[in-house]
Amino acid sequence: MHKWVKNILLLLNIVTISALLYFTFTNYYSWKTYSVWLNPSYSDYEIRFEVKILLALNIIIPTILAFIKKKYLWLIQPVIILIASTNYKKDFFQKTIFINQPSSIQKTNTDIEDLIKHSENKLDLIIQKFNNVNIDTINVLELNKQIEKESFYISTVSLEGKKIKYLEIVPKSKTQDFHEYQLLYYPNTYDLNNYAVKPSKFGENIYVLHSNNFFYGNKWIIQIYGMTSG
């Protein structure tokens, strides 16, 4: 085969893999709503059409190069691309090359962990103060006045008897483009048996489509909401 053909293939491979890397770290999916005959419609992520073309080219071109140049190391590229494109929901890929995609909650998880470490002691003080008063009603506005300088606010308080069962907190500012979350703090631990679908362990199942619940330690339940449109 003519040398110029090989050079063109090499150039095409550089261009297509560069474009694929760009989409991989920025905008790999599109959001689609599907209508199903006699069934409710549903939404899901779909690999973009242009990305599908790039995936095909990045498999075909290096495969051709491997055989015409008789250098089979070229086959490593299509193998890696196939593995990544068919396993993109796995935690390893959602924490690494797909970390900027709307499906990955890895960056949100970092914010959540920081909030938990920052807020737990303050919440314990609030709970201790209320429980010592021994009353059966609570004013959420008054509680929030005690933490008005914090980065979170208390949105809900659940009582059991005259004691606080859990506090629900929400960050004051939205730091991520794709996800919202709220945290439930149980001073006397939560009961996972209350959930029809057991929450995932925090730091696992990073791929989130609509929403998911997670447990952190033995006192926190985390509710994370993914894309609902877009």
Backbone bond lengths (Angstrom), bond angles and torsions (degrees), N, CA, C in turn:
res aa  C-N    CA-C-N  psi(-1)  N-CA   C-N-CA  omega(-1)  CA-C   N-CA-C  phi
1 M - - - 1.469 - - 1.531 109.37 -
2 H 1.331 115.78 141.23 1.459 120.28 -177.37 1.529 111.27 -60.00
3 K 1.326 114.10 146.81 1.458 119.77 -178.27 1.522 111.49 -63.13
4 W 1.339 116.61 -34.90 1.457 119.52 -177.96 1.530 111.85 -65.95
5 V 1.321 116.55 -29.73 1.467 120.23 176.79 1.531 109.81 -66.26
6 K 1.341 115.25 -44.11 1.462 119.51 178.10 1.525 110.88 -61.71
7 N 1.344 115.32 -40.49 1.465 119.04 179.90 1.526 112.11 -64.75
8 I 1.317 115.86 -38.73 1.468 119.96 177.59 1.529 110.37 -64.44
9 L 1.330 116.14 -42.71 1.464 120.22 178.27 1.527 111.25 -62.77
10 L 1.336 116.07 -40.59 1.463 120.05 177.83 1.526 110.87 -62.57
11 L 1.332 115.98 -44.08 1.467 120.27 179.41 1.522 111.05 -64.14
12 L 1.331 115.90 -44.06 1.465 120.10 178.31 1.521 111.24 -60.62
13 N 1.319 116.10 -38.62 1.463 119.91 -179.54 1.527 110.66 -65.08
14 I 1.340 116.60 -41.30 1.462 120.44 179.04 1.523 110.71 -63.77
15 V 1.334 116.02 -43.36 1.467 120.83 -178.42 1.526 110.81 -66.10
16 T 1.337 116.40 -47.09 1.470 119.44 -175.53 1.524 112.38 -69.91
17 I 1.327 117.40 -37.02 1.465 118.30 179.97 1.534 110.48 -72.61
18 S 1.332 116.72 -31.26 1.474 119.84 175.87 1.526 110.10 -65.45
19 A 1.341 115.62 -43.72 1.466 119.94 178.42 1.526 110.97 -64.66
20 L 1.335 116.48 -40.22 1.463 120.01 179.25 1.528 110.98 -64.11
21 L 1.313 117.85 -41.35 1.457 121.44 178.36 1.528 110.96 -62.81
22 Y 1.328 116.48 -38.96 1.461 120.71 177.84 1.529 110.31 -58.98
23 F 1.337 117.27 -50.40 1.461 120.86 -179.30 1.532 111.39 -66.76
24 T 1.326 116.74 -35.12 1.459 120.74 -178.38 1.520 111.17 -62.05
25 F 1.325 116.73 -37.88 1.469 120.10 -177.31 1.524 112.61 -94.86
26 T 1.333 117.88 -1.47 1.461 118.65 -177.89 1.530 113.35 -128.24
27 N 1.319 118.17 -58.34 1.463 120.01 -168.22 1.527 110.34 -147.37
28 Y 1.314 116.21 71.37 1.466 122.28 -173.48 1.527 112.62 -80.74
29 Y 1.340 116.13 -32.23 1.467 120.68 -175.34 1.524 111.65 -110.31
30 S 1.315 114.30 165.40 1.461 121.33 162.08 1.529 106.75 -124.22
31 W 1.325 116.09 158.23 1.464 121.67 -178.12 1.516 108.31 -96.23
32 K 1.314 117.11 122.92 1.459 121.65 -176.05 1.524 110.60 -122.57
33 T 1.329 115.12 141.77 1.457 121.30 171.74 1.526 108.08 -111.15
34 Y 1.314 115.85 126.30 1.456 121.39 -174.80 1.533 109.68 -109.31
35 S 1.324 115.23 137.21 1.458 121.24 174.52 1.521 108.65 -102.64
36 V 1.319 115.19 131.01 1.461 121.03 -178.40 1.516 108.44 -118.14
37 W 1.319 116.08 131.64 1.455 121.30 -176.68 1.532 111.02 -55.88
38 L 1.334 116.25 123.04 1.458 124.20 177.09 1.542 112.91 63.00
39 N 1.328 116.83 17.66 1.458 120.96 177.75 1.528 109.22 -134.46
40 P 1.325 117.00 158.14 1.466 118.73 178.34 1.531 111.23 -62.91
41 S 1.324 116.17 146.11 1.457 119.75 175.68 1.526 109.40 -71.00
42 Y 1.311 117.01 159.54 1.461 121.26 179.04 1.522 109.20 -144.42
43 S 1.318 115.52 159.13 1.465 121.60 -179.21 1.511 110.52 -117.13
44 D 1.320 115.27 150.13 1.463 119.77 -179.09 1.521 108.30 -160.05
45 Y 1.334 115.32 164.86 1.455 120.07 172.02 1.517 109.14 -81.28
46 E 1.326 115.09 144.83 1.462 120.37 174.52 1.516 108.58 -134.81
47 I 1.327 116.63 136.62 1.459 119.88 177.71 1.525 108.62 -60.29
48 R 1.303 116.77 131.19 1.464 121.82 -176.87 1.524 111.16 -58.01
49 F 1.325 114.94 148.85 1.468 120.13 -178.60 1.521 111.08 -59.23
50 E 1.341 117.05 -43.83 1.462 119.83 -179.17 1.528 111.46 -66.32
51 V 1.348 115.51 -30.90 1.468 119.24 177.52 1.529 110.05 -70.55
52 K 1.332 116.86 -38.08 1.472 120.15 177.22 1.522 110.69 -60.04
53 I 1.347 116.70 -40.15 1.471 120.48 177.75 1.523 110.11 -63.98
54 L 1.336 116.22 -44.42 1.466 120.19 179.56 1.526 111.29 -63.98
55 L 1.320 117.12 -37.97 1.464 120.80 177.59 1.532 110.44 -61.44
56 A 1.335 115.14 -44.42 1.465 119.13 -179.72 1.530 110.74 -63.48
57 L 1.326 116.19 -45.03 1.470 119.72 -179.31 1.527 111.23 -64.51
58 N 1.339 116.82 -37.43 1.461 120.28 -178.97 1.526 113.13 -75.93
59 I 1.299 116.18 -7.16 1.468 120.81 171.73 1.526 110.26 -97.21
60 I 1.328 115.77 -42.80 1.473 120.60 -175.22 1.525 111.92 -71.42
61 I 1.343 116.76 -49.05 1.472 120.21 -173.65 1.526 112.69 -61.30
62 P 1.343 119.96 -50.87 1.468 118.57 179.85 1.527 112.95 -66.05
63 T 1.339 116.69 -27.38 1.470 119.53 176.64 1.527 110.05 -66.45
64 I 1.341 116.08 -42.74 1.471 120.08 176.58 1.524 110.44 -62.74
65 L 1.337 115.73 -44.85 1.463 119.90 179.72 1.534 111.66 -60.94
66 A 1.318 116.47 -37.81 1.467 120.25 -179.40 1.521 111.47 -60.00
67 F 1.327 116.25 -39.13 1.465 119.56 -175.83 1.521 112.79 -85.01
68 I 1.345 117.32 -36.01 1.469 117.05 -179.10 1.529 111.80 -77.89
69 K 1.330 117.16 -27.38 1.457 120.98 178.06 1.531 111.87 -94.86
70 K 1.383 113.69 -9.89 1.467 119.78 -177.67 1.532 111.82 55.21
71 K 1.338 114.26 38.37 1.460 121.54 175.06 1.527 106.66 -124.13
72 Y 1.326 115.01 96.47 1.456 119.93 -168.04 1.527 114.07 -79.45
73 L 1.348 115.29 -1.03 1.462 117.77 171.89 1.530 111.28 -63.76
74 W 1.334 115.84 -21.21 1.465 119.80 176.57 1.531 111.33 -59.85
75 L 1.317 117.30 -23.19 1.467 120.25 -177.79 1.531 112.22 -72.68
76 I 1.325 116.58 -13.19 1.466 119.31 177.47 1.527 110.38 -62.20
77 Q 1.345 116.26 -39.68 1.468 120.12 -178.25 1.530 112.53 -59.27
78 P 1.344 119.18 -53.97 1.472 117.62 179.92 1.526 113.55 -63.80
79 V 1.332 117.06 -31.56 1.468 119.68 178.79 1.528 110.10 -64.92
80 I 1.344 116.81 -46.77 1.474 121.08 179.07 1.524 110.75 -61.42
81 I 1.323 116.55 -42.78 1.465 120.82 -179.24 1.523 110.96 -64.68
82 L 1.325 116.62 -41.50 1.466 120.18 178.21 1.527 111.34 -63.25
83 I 1.320 116.21 -43.08 1.474 120.23 -179.47 1.528 110.47 -63.44
84 A 1.341 116.39 -46.43 1.468 120.45 -177.62 1.527 111.48 -67.44
85 S 1.329 117.52 -40.89 1.462 120.66 -174.99 1.518 113.05 -75.69
86 T 1.329 117.78 -21.01 1.466 120.41 178.94 1.528 112.87 -100.06
87 N 1.336 116.74 -9.98 1.467 120.62 -179.28 1.523 112.14 -123.68
88 Y 1.335 117.06 27.51 1.459 119.85 -172.23 1.532 113.00 -67.06
89 K 1.329 118.13 -15.90 1.465 120.22 179.13 1.533 112.07 -81.31
90 K 1.316 117.15 -12.70 1.457 120.75 -177.95 1.533 110.79 -67.78
91 D 1.335 115.89 149.15 1.458 121.12 -177.25 1.528 112.84 -55.96
92 F 1.328 116.91 -41.48 1.468 119.77 -176.76 1.523 111.02 -57.45
93 F 1.328 116.94 -45.15 1.467 120.27 -177.73 1.525 111.67 -76.61
94 Q 1.347 117.39 -34.67 1.460 119.84 178.20 1.528 111.86 -69.29
95 K 1.323 116.95 -24.14 1.461 121.08 178.13 1.521 112.45 -88.00
96 T 1.338 116.94 -12.77 1.466 120.11 -174.23 1.528 110.67 -119.58
97 I 1.323 117.08 -96.05 1.470 118.26 -170.55 1.525 113.91 -70.34
98 F 1.349 117.65 -22.00 1.465 120.02 179.15 1.528 112.47 -104.02
99 I 1.319 117.08 18.70 1.463 121.01 -174.49 1.530 112.42 -64.09
100 N 1.335 118.30 -24.52 1.466 121.11 -179.56 1.523 113.14 -91.51
101 Q 1.324 117.44 1.26 1.455 120.94 -179.51 1.530 110.34 -82.66
102 P 1.341 117.83 153.83 1.474 120.54 -179.32 1.525 113.29 -64.83
103 S 1.321 117.96 -14.78 1.467 121.00 178.87 1.513 112.15 -78.18
104 S 1.332 117.78 -24.78 1.463 121.42 -174.35 1.528 111.05 -88.97
105 I 1.333 115.74 129.77 1.473 120.04 177.37 1.524 111.04 -104.81
106 Q 1.328 117.42 16.55 1.463 119.69 -175.81 1.538 111.66 -60.72
107 K 1.319 117.83 -45.04 1.467 120.09 179.78 1.532 110.81 -67.13
108 T 1.321 116.12 -38.29 1.464 120.05 176.22 1.522 110.41 -63.00
109 N 1.330 116.80 -39.23 1.467 120.42 178.71 1.522 112.07 -60.13
110 T 1.314 116.45 -36.45 1.471 119.92 177.84 1.524 110.43 -63.22
111 D 1.333 116.77 -43.27 1.467 121.02 177.48 1.527 110.92 -62.38
112 I 1.332 115.32 -41.82 1.464 120.36 -178.24 1.531 110.96 -63.82
113 E 1.317 116.48 -45.05 1.462 120.01 -178.81 1.532 110.82 -63.09
114 D 1.323 116.31 -39.09 1.469 120.05 176.63 1.529 110.80 -62.74
115 L 1.342 116.13 -41.57 1.467 120.47 -179.57 1.528 111.08 -65.94
116 I 1.318 116.74 -40.74 1.467 120.48 179.08 1.533 110.49 -61.18
117 K 1.318 116.17 -48.38 1.468 120.20 -178.43 1.523 111.50 -63.61
118 H 1.328 115.62 -31.82 1.455 120.19 -176.91 1.528 112.53 -80.56
119 S 1.329 117.57 -29.49 1.470 120.45 -168.53 1.527 115.06 -101.84
120 E 1.331 118.41 -20.87 1.474 119.26 -169.25 1.526 112.85 -59.95
121 N 1.311 118.27 -45.98 1.470 120.36 -179.43 1.523 111.71 -62.92
122 K 1.324 116.18 -38.89 1.464 120.03 -179.62 1.527 110.71 -66.74
123 L 1.326 116.26 -39.76 1.462 120.01 178.74 1.532 110.95 -66.42
124 D 1.322 116.65 -38.59 1.467 120.14 178.20 1.523 111.37 -60.46
125 L 1.328 116.82 -39.15 1.466 120.69 179.08 1.522 111.00 -65.88
126 I 1.335 116.23 -41.78 1.466 120.67 179.01 1.527 110.21 -63.87
127 I 1.332 116.28 -44.59 1.462 120.92 -178.75 1.529 110.96 -64.55
128 Q 1.319 116.49 -43.62 1.461 120.76 179.85 1.532 111.11 -61.61
129 K 1.319 115.26 -42.37 1.467 120.62 -179.45 1.526 110.82 -63.15
130 F 1.341 116.85 -44.72 1.472 120.34 -179.60 1.524 110.97 -67.21
131 N 1.323 117.51 -46.16 1.466 121.04 -176.56 1.530 112.08 -61.99
132 N 1.321 116.01 -30.30 1.472 119.77 179.70 1.531 112.56 -72.35
133 V 1.345 115.94 -23.93 1.470 120.09 -178.91 1.521 111.09 -75.13
134 N 1.354 116.13 -31.08 1.467 121.61 176.04 1.536 112.66 63.83
135 I 1.346 115.89 53.39 1.462 121.33 174.37 1.525 108.78 -118.60
136 D 1.347 116.34 163.99 1.462 119.21 -173.51 1.526 114.05 -107.21
137 T 1.331 117.61 9.97 1.472 121.15 173.89 1.523 108.63 -132.87
138 I 1.316 114.73 159.00 1.464 118.80 -178.51 1.521 109.40 -144.32
139 N 1.309 115.98 139.89 1.459 122.56 179.69 1.529 108.56 -102.29
140 V 1.335 115.66 108.60 1.469 120.63 -176.48 1.528 110.56 -64.07
141 L 1.328 116.92 -35.08 1.465 119.74 179.22 1.526 111.10 -62.14
142 E 1.330 115.73 -40.07 1.461 119.53 178.47 1.525 111.58 -65.90
143 L 1.329 116.42 -37.96 1.469 119.88 177.19 1.523 110.85 -62.19
144 N 1.318 115.99 -42.39 1.464 119.82 -177.41 1.519 112.66 -68.43
145 K 1.325 116.61 -24.72 1.466 119.00 175.20 1.525 111.05 -64.52
146 Q 1.331 115.87 -28.24 1.467 120.17 -179.86 1.532 112.47 -74.98
147 I 1.337 115.64 -17.26 1.473 119.37 -177.51 1.534 111.07 -127.07
148 E 1.339 116.82 27.09 1.454 120.17 -173.63 1.527 113.42 -63.12
149 K 1.332 117.67 -20.78 1.454 120.29 179.53 1.542 112.40 -92.66
150 E 1.327 116.24 -1.08 1.461 120.21 -179.02 1.527 110.86 -82.57
151 S 1.330 116.08 170.02 1.463 121.84 -177.70 1.523 112.44 -88.54
152 F 1.324 116.88 7.72 1.458 121.63 -179.24 1.522 109.22 -139.40
153 Y 1.324 115.76 165.62 1.458 119.94 172.72 1.532 108.67 -134.58
154 I 1.312 115.94 158.23 1.461 122.02 178.81 1.523 107.99 -88.65
155 S 1.317 116.93 121.63 1.462 120.07 -177.40 1.523 112.23 -99.18
156 T 1.325 117.14 -29.00 1.469 120.84 -177.27 1.517 109.76 -146.25
157 V 1.323 115.34 144.56 1.462 121.44 173.16 1.520 107.83 -127.74
158 S 1.319 117.03 128.97 1.460 121.48 177.28 1.523 108.94 -111.19
159 L 1.331 115.05 128.37 1.466 120.45 -179.13 1.521 110.49 -106.22
160 E 1.303 114.96 147.10 1.463 122.05 173.33 1.524 106.49 -131.83
161 G 1.331 115.20 109.70 1.459 118.24 -168.50 1.518 108.33 69.46
162 K 1.305 117.10 -126.01 1.460 121.26 176.51 1.526 110.84 -114.85
163 K 1.321 115.21 26.09 1.460 121.16 179.05 1.529 109.78 -122.07
164 I 1.317 115.49 153.77 1.471 119.93 177.89 1.524 109.09 -76.88
165 K 1.327 115.98 124.10 1.471 121.55 177.10 1.520 110.08 -83.03
166 Y 1.349 115.80 -47.42 1.471 119.84 174.39 1.516 110.33 -158.25
167 L 1.316 114.86 157.83 1.466 123.42 172.41 1.519 108.08 -115.19
168 E 1.307 115.96 138.47 1.469 120.26 174.87 1.524 108.09 -106.54
169 I 1.333 115.98 124.43 1.463 119.40 179.99 1.522 110.23 -118.86
170 V 1.324 114.30 152.40 1.470 122.26 -178.02 1.529 107.83 -135.37
171 P 1.333 118.73 138.46 1.467 119.19 177.18 1.524 111.14 -65.66
172 K 1.323 116.19 146.18 1.462 119.92 -179.46 1.518 112.63 -73.14
173 S 1.322 116.64 -33.05 1.462 119.83 -178.42 1.517 109.96 -119.27
174 K 1.309 115.80 142.28 1.458 121.37 178.58 1.526 107.97 -86.39
175 T 1.325 116.54 120.51 1.466 120.36 -175.52 1.517 113.15 -103.54
176 Q 1.342 117.28 -15.10 1.457 120.32 -179.11 1.523 110.21 -115.10
177 D 1.315 115.70 150.36 1.458 120.37 -177.72 1.524 113.03 -75.47
178 F 1.323 117.61 -28.45 1.453 119.89 -167.07 1.523 115.11 -111.24
179 H 1.324 118.55 -20.60 1.452 120.03 -169.65 1.522 113.08 -125.44
180 E 1.313 114.36 143.71 1.452 121.41 169.93 1.521 107.38 -119.23
181 Y 1.335 116.67 156.56 1.454 118.19 -178.38 1.514 110.58 -153.77
182 Q 1.312 114.55 158.88 1.457 122.02 172.20 1.522 107.71 -140.85
183 L 1.328 115.01 151.18 1.452 121.00 -174.44 1.525 109.85 -120.46
184 L 1.318 116.69 134.55 1.453 122.47 176.77 1.528 108.07 -108.38
185 Y 1.331 115.37 120.27 1.465 120.67 -179.19 1.518 109.85 -106.30
186 Y 1.328 115.92 118.53 1.460 123.32 179.12 1.533 108.87 -104.86
187 P 1.322 119.33 108.97 1.472 120.03 -177.76 1.527 112.98 -65.00
188 N 1.342 116.67 -25.17 1.467 120.34 -179.20 1.529 112.12 -112.62
189 T 1.305 116.70 27.77 1.480 125.86 179.77 1.527 111.43 75.14
190 Y 1.333 115.65 153.34 1.467 123.45 -179.88 1.529 109.19 -95.12
191 D 1.318 115.01 170.31 1.462 121.66 176.57 1.527 108.14 -120.64
192 L 1.321 116.50 107.89 1.459 120.25 -178.46 1.522 112.26 -66.59
193 N 1.332 117.03 -17.11 1.462 119.93 178.84 1.523 112.22 -68.35
194 N 1.343 116.81 -11.72 1.463 120.09 177.99 1.523 112.60 -76.74
195 Y 1.327 116.62 -7.92 1.462 120.72 -175.69 1.519 110.62 -105.91
196 A 1.345 115.18 126.42 1.473 119.34 176.96 1.528 110.12 -62.25
197 V 1.340 115.06 -39.16 1.466 120.80 174.07 1.521 107.31 -110.95
198 K 1.317 117.18 114.94 1.455 121.18 -175.53 1.524 110.37 -60.42
199 P 1.334 118.04 130.94 1.469 120.22 177.05 1.520 111.89 -59.42
200 S 1.327 115.51 150.79 1.464 121.42 177.04 1.526 109.52 -78.67
201 K 1.319 115.74 157.31 1.456 119.72 173.90 1.517 108.49 -70.31
202 F 1.329 116.75 134.55 1.456 121.37 -179.89 1.532 110.16 -58.03
203 G 1.325 116.53 132.29 1.466 121.48 -177.47 1.513 113.23 97.70
204 E 1.343 116.48 -4.22 1.461 121.03 176.74 1.533 109.09 -119.95
205 N 1.331 115.64 166.15 1.471 120.78 -178.30 1.533 110.44 52.32
206 I 1.316 114.55 55.70 1.471 122.32 -175.02 1.529 111.92 -67.03
207 Y 1.320 117.19 -27.14 1.469 121.08 179.20 1.527 108.62 -74.01
208 V 1.338 116.80 117.48 1.461 121.55 178.44 1.524 109.22 -126.06
209 L 1.317 115.05 125.23 1.463 120.06 179.72 1.533 110.34 -90.01
210 H 1.317 117.33 -66.75 1.468 121.05 -179.88 1.526 111.15 -104.84
211 S 1.331 116.82 -57.66 1.460 120.19 179.33 1.518 109.31 -162.41
212 N 1.326 114.95 162.60 1.455 120.32 176.89 1.523 108.94 -160.19
213 N 1.329 115.73 151.80 1.459 121.84 175.39 1.523 109.57 -106.03
214 F 1.327 115.83 144.53 1.460 121.92 -179.70 1.521 109.32 -134.78
215 F 1.332 116.89 151.02 1.461 119.62 172.71 1.519 109.58 -111.70
216 Y 1.318 114.95 144.30 1.465 122.72 -178.45 1.515 107.69 -130.50
217 G 1.326 117.09 119.01 1.450 119.97 -175.46 1.516 109.98 60.59
218 N 1.320 117.07 -143.61 1.468 119.91 178.58 1.528 112.91 -120.28
219 K 1.362 115.88 16.83 1.463 118.88 -178.80 1.533 114.14 -131.85
220 W 1.332 117.86 -6.60 1.467 119.68 -173.82 1.531 111.33 -121.36
221 I 1.330 114.52 133.42 1.464 121.84 167.47 1.528 107.18 -116.94
222 I 1.316 115.84 130.17 1.471 121.97 -174.46 1.523 109.16 -115.34
223 Q 1.304 116.49 128.11 1.464 121.96 178.04 1.527 107.88 -112.74
224 I 1.325 115.60 117.22 1.465 121.20 -178.37 1.527 109.55 -116.22
225 Y 1.311 114.66 131.48 1.468 121.03 -179.30 1.520 109.04 -109.28
226 G 1.331 116.27 130.79 1.454 121.55 179.38 1.505 111.46 -92.68
227 M 1.330 115.37 -154.79 1.461 120.68 -179.76 1.525 110.12 -66.70
228 T 1.325 116.66 140.27 1.451 121.11 171.14 1.528 111.55 -118.01
229 S 1.309 115.10 -7.97 1.470 119.75 177.84 1.518 107.49 -165.59
230 G 1.333 115.88 174.77 1.454 118.75 175.64 1.512 113.23 111.95
